[in-house]
């Protein structure tokens, strides 16, 4: 351990994040803090990271980083920490990383507020039928025709169903409750005391679907959540209900959703899709009762900065020999989408 007068140890840190994203994750103060805690090598292209891996003690990754297989890990004998600027590390972290004693962390917590705000915006848009009005006017409908829409509702006193008390789910609950929504939550892992602390009522999935004006999905990608909402579950939604999905398309049978939406019985607001980019001829693009965004719910200035700050502080914790705050274990990896 260094003496009190020694400079702190700065682990050699390969930051494999494209320049545009790097500027978002590590602006000004966050970047300065990174320079304080790490001896950084900045890599603009993931393909160029391999040449720097022999020096790396810490590796900072972004979306699209190559899979850390044995070949790549053999190039990094000093590697002790992988810090991901996003949430899921499933695409590139392998068992070999844990076999070699390399710690893993991620910055998903920084995205929760951003995604929750988009889910709130979706909720309000569906309650007030904004997608239908917008689509009609853009399509050139006559004014009296564009005015036609199913009944609209306010969020005050609105029965809102939430599927899963994830980080984002909890942030969304806080936002909609602040506006007066009455929230029912489906999450088999949540205790009654935890639900009470969140200010929500616990119920089974079917009850949540059948009793909610808006249902917002915030569940993780797990084997048991694959097509959690299929044709049977979607049919439980009341006439005029709205479905919000800013989580993963994995949770919904997309073909069944398209079929249900095509009847006009329910509305939806979606940020995630089975095929991304969403094909230009996909039927969802033509439906007037659907609000679509291109998987950008997490991309706020503030959210990106929070993600970078989390990574920086995790590196600082590692350098100081303290436990990581956002560690990903081997067990967690197997249950991560």
C-alpha positions in Angstrom: 0.0 0.0 0.0 1.3 3.5 -0.8 2.2 5.8 2.0 0.1 8.8 2.8 2.4 11.1 0.7 2.5 8.8 -2.4 0.4 9.5 -5.5 -2.6 7.2 -5.8 -2.2 4.1 -8.0 -3.7 4.7 -11.5 -4.5 1.4 -13.2 -3.8 1.3 -17.0 -7.2 1.6 -18.5 -8.1 0.9 -22.1 -11.2 2.9 -22.9 -12.7 1.3 -26.0 -15.5 3.7 -26.7 -16.1 5.5 -30.0 -15.3 9.2 -29.9 -18.9 10.4 -30.2 -20.1 8.2 -27.4 -16.9 8.9 -25.4 -17.8 12.6 -25.4 -21.3 11.8 -24.1 -20.1 9.4 -21.3 -17.1 11.4 -20.1 -17.7 15.1 -20.7 -15.9 17.8 -18.8 -16.0 17.0 -15.1 -16.6 13.3 -15.6 -13.7 13.1 -18.0 -11.5 15.0 -15.6 -12.4 12.5 -12.9 -11.6 9.6 -15.1 -8.1 11.0 -15.7 -7.7 11.3 -11.9 -8.4 7.6 -11.3 -7.0 5.9 -14.4 -4.0 6.0 -16.7 -6.1 6.0 -19.9 -5.5 4.8 -23.4 -8.3 6.0 -25.6 -9.3 3.7 -28.4 -11.6 5.0 -31.2 -12.4 1.6 -32.8 -13.1 -1.7 -31.0 -10.9 -3.5 -33.5 -7.9 -1.5 -32.4 -8.3 -2.4 -28.8 -6.5 -5.7 -29.1 -3.1 -4.0 -29.6 -3.5 -2.3 -26.2 -4.8 -5.3 -24.2 -1.4 -6.5 -23.1 -1.0 -3.3 -21.0 -4.6 -3.2 -19.7 -5.5 -3.7 -16.1 -9.0 -2.2 -16.7 -11.0 -2.3 -19.9 -13.9 0.1 -20.5 -16.3 -1.1 -23.1 -19.2 0.2 -25.1 -21.9 -1.5 -27.3 -20.4 -3.6 -30.1 -17.3 -4.7 -28.3 -16.1 -8.1 -29.5 -16.6 -11.2 -27.5 -14.0 -11.7 -24.8 -13.1 -15.3 -25.8 -9.9 -17.1 -24.9 -8.0 -15.7 -27.8 -8.7 -12.1 -26.8 -8.3 -12.8 -23.1 -4.9 -14.4 -23.8 -3.8 -10.9 -25.0 -4.7 -9.4 -21.7 -2.8 -11.2 -18.9 -3.0 -8.1 -16.6 -6.7 -7.5 -17.0 -8.6 -7.4 -13.7 -11.7 -5.3 -14.4 -14.2 -4.9 -17.3 -16.3 -1.9 -16.9 -19.2 -1.5 -19.4 -20.7 1.8 -20.1 -24.1 0.2 -20.9 -26.3 -2.3 -19.1 -26.1 -5.9 -20.4 -22.6 -7.4 -20.8 -24.1 -10.7 -22.1 -23.0 -10.1 -25.7 -19.3 -10.0 -24.9 -18.5 -11.3 -21.4 -17.8 -15.0 -21.3 -17.3 -17.6 -18.6 -13.6 -17.3 -19.4 -13.6 -13.8 -17.9 -14.7 -15.1 -14.5 -12.5 -18.1 -14.8 -9.5 -15.8 -14.9 -10.7 -13.8 -11.9 -11.6 -10.7 -13.8 -14.3 -8.6 -12.2 -17.1 -7.1 -14.3 -19.3 -4.1 -13.7 -21.9 -2.1 -15.7 -23.7 1.2 -15.7 -27.3 0.2 -16.2 -28.4 2.2 -13.2 -27.5 5.4 -15.1 -30.1 4.6 -17.7 -33.1 4.0 -15.4 -34.4 7.6 -15.1 -34.0 8.3 -18.9 -36.0 5.2 -19.8 -38.6 5.8 -17.1 -39.2 9.3 -18.4 -39.8 8.0 -22.0 -42.1 5.4 -20.5 -44.0 8.2 -18.8 -44.1 10.2 -22.0 -45.5 7.1 -23.8 -48.1 6.7 -21.0 -49.3 10.3 -21.4 -49.3 10.1 -25.1 -51.5 6.9 -25.1 -53.9 8.3 -22.5 -54.5 11.3 -24.6 -54.5 9.3 -28.0 -51.7 11.5 -29.4 -50.5 8.8 -31.8 -53.9 8.5 -33.4 -54.3 12.3 -33.8 -50.7 12.7 -35.1 -51.0 9.9 -37.6 -54.3 11.2 -38.9 -53.0 14.7 -39.5 -49.8 13.5 -41.1 -51.8 11.2 -43.4 -53.9 14.1 -44.6 -57.2 13.2 -43.0 -59.9 15.8 -43.0 -60.1 17.8 -39.8 -63.4 16.2 -38.6 -62.0 12.8 -39.3 -58.8 13.5 -37.5 -60.7 14.6 -34.5 -62.2 11.2 -34.0 -60.6 9.0 -31.3 -61.6 6.7 -28.5 -62.2 8.3 -25.1 -59.2 10.0 -23.5 -58.1 9.9 -19.9 -56.0 11.8 -17.5 -53.2 10.1 -15.4 -54.7 11.4 -12.1 -56.4 8.3 -10.6 -55.6 6.2 -13.7 -55.1 2.5 -13.0 -51.6 1.8 -14.3 -50.1 -1.7 -14.3 -46.3 -2.2 -14.1 -44.6 -5.5 -14.9 -41.5 -5.9 -12.8 -39.9 -3.7 -10.2 -36.6 -3.4 -12.0 -34.4 -0.3 -11.7 -36.4 1.3 -14.5 -39.7 -0.1 -13.2 -39.1 1.6 -9.8 -38.2 4.9 -11.4 -41.3 4.7 -13.6 -43.5 3.9 -10.6 -42.1 7.0 -8.8 -42.9 9.2 -11.8 -46.5 8.0 -12.4 -47.4 8.0 -8.8 -46.2 11.6 -8.5 -48.8 12.5 -11.1 -51.5 10.6 -9.3 -51.7 7.2 -11.0 -52.9 4.2 -9.0 -50.3 1.6 -9.6 -50.6 -2.2 -9.5 -47.4 -4.2 -9.8 -46.8 -7.8 -11.0 -43.4 -9.1 -9.8 -43.2 -12.5 -8.1 -39.8 -11.6 -6.6 -41.2 -8.6 -4.6 -42.3 -8.9 -1.0 -45.4 -7.2 0.4 -43.2 -4.8 2.5 -41.2 -3.8 -0.6 -44.4 -3.2 -2.5 -45.7 -1.0 0.4 -42.5 1.0 0.4 -43.0 1.7 -3.3 -46.6 2.6 -2.8 -48.0 0.0 -5.1 -50.4 -2.9 -4.8 -49.1 -6.4 -5.7 -51.1 -8.6 -8.0 -50.7 -11.4 -10.5 -49.9 -10.7 -14.1 -53.4 -11.5 -15.4 -55.0 -9.2 -12.8 -52.6 -6.4 -13.7 -53.4 -6.8 -17.4 -57.1 -7.0 -17.0 -57.4 -4.1 -14.6 -55.1 -1.4 -16.0 -55.7 1.4 -18.5 -51.9 1.5 -19.2 -49.5 -1.4 -18.8 -45.8 -0.6 -18.7 -43.3 -3.4 -19.2 -40.0 -3.2 -17.2 -39.1 -6.9 -16.8 -35.6 -8.3 -17.5 -34.8 -10.7 -20.3 -34.8 -14.2 -18.7 -35.8 -17.6 -20.0 -39.1 -17.3 -18.1 -40.0 -13.9 -19.5 -39.8 -14.9 -23.1 -43.2 -13.9 -24.7 -44.6 -13.1 -21.3 -47.4 -11.4 -23.1 -48.8 -13.6 -25.9 -52.2 -13.6 -27.6 -54.0 -14.8 -24.4 -52.4 -12.1 -22.2 -53.0 -9.3 -24.7 -56.6 -10.3 -25.0 -56.9 -9.6 -21.2 -56.2 -5.9 -21.7 -59.4 -3.8 -21.5 -60.8 -2.2 -24.7 -59.0 1.1 -25.1 -56.0 0.1 -23.0 -52.4 1.0 -23.9 -49.2 -1.1 -23.8 -45.9 0.6 -23.1 -42.7 -1.3 -23.9 -39.3 0.4 -23.3 -37.7 -2.8 -22.0 -37.2 -5.6 -24.6 -39.3 -7.0 -27.4 -38.4 -10.4 -25.9 -41.2 -9.9 -23.5 -44.0 -9.7 -26.1 -45.0 -12.0 -28.9 -44.7 -9.4 -31.6 -46.9 -11.2 -34.1 -49.7 -11.5 -31.6 -49.2 -7.8 -30.7 -49.5 -6.7 -34.3 -52.7 -8.8 -34.7 -54.2 -7.3 -31.6 -53.2 -3.7 -32.6 -54.6 -4.2 -36.1 -58.1 -4.5 -34.6 -57.8 -1.0 -33.2 -58.9 -2.3 -29.8 -55.8 -1.3 -27.9 -52.9 1.2 -28.5 -49.2 0.8 -27.9 -46.0 2.8 -27.6 -42.8 0.9 -28.4 -39.1 1.6 -28.3 -38.0 -2.0 -28.9 -38.6 -4.5 -31.7 -37.7 -8.1 -32.7 -35.8 -6.8 -35.7 -33.7 -3.7 -35.3 -33.5 -1.6 -37.4 -37.3 -2.0 -37.8 -37.8 -3.0 -41.5 -39.4 -0.2 -43.6 -42.3 -2.4 -44.5 -43.1 -3.7 -41.1 -46.8 -3.6 -40.3 -46.2 -1.6 -37.0 -45.1 1.4 -39.1 -48.5 1.7 -40.7 -50.8 1.4 -37.7 -52.3 4.7 -36.5 -52.7 3.5 -32.9 -49.0 2.9 -32.3 -46.2 5.3 -31.3 -42.7 4.1 -32.4 -39.2 5.3 -31.4 -36.0 3.7 -32.6 -34.6 2.2 -29.4 -33.5 5.5 -28.0 -35.2 5.7 -24.7 -31.9 5.7 -22.7 -30.1 8.3 -24.8 -30.3 11.5 -22.8 -27.5 13.9 -22.1 -27.9 13.4 -18.4 -28.3 9.6 -18.6 -25.1 9.2 -20.7 -23.2 11.4 -18.2 -24.5 9.2 -15.3 -23.4 6.1 -17.1 -19.9 7.5 -17.5 -19.8 8.6 -13.9 -20.7 5.1 -12.7 -17.9 3.6 -14.7 -15.4 6.1 -13.3 -16.4 5.5 -9.7 -16.3 1.8 -10.2 -12.7 2.2 -11.5 -11.9 4.3 -8.4 -13.4 1.6 -6.2 -11.3 -1.0 -7.8 -8.1 1.0 -7.6 -8.7 1.6 -3.9 -9.5 -2.0 -3.2 -13.1 -1.4 -2.3 -16.1 -3.6 -3.4 -17.7 -2.6 -6.7 -21.2 -1.1 -6.4 -22.5 -2.5 -9.7 -20.7 -5.8 -10.0 -21.9 -8.5 -12.4 -21.3 -12.0 -11.1 -21.2 -15.2 -13.1 -24.7 -16.1 -11.8 -26.1 -12.7 -12.8 -24.6 -13.1 -16.2 -26.6 -16.3 -16.8 -29.8 -14.4 -16.1 -29.0 -11.2 -18.0 -30.5 -10.2 -21.3 
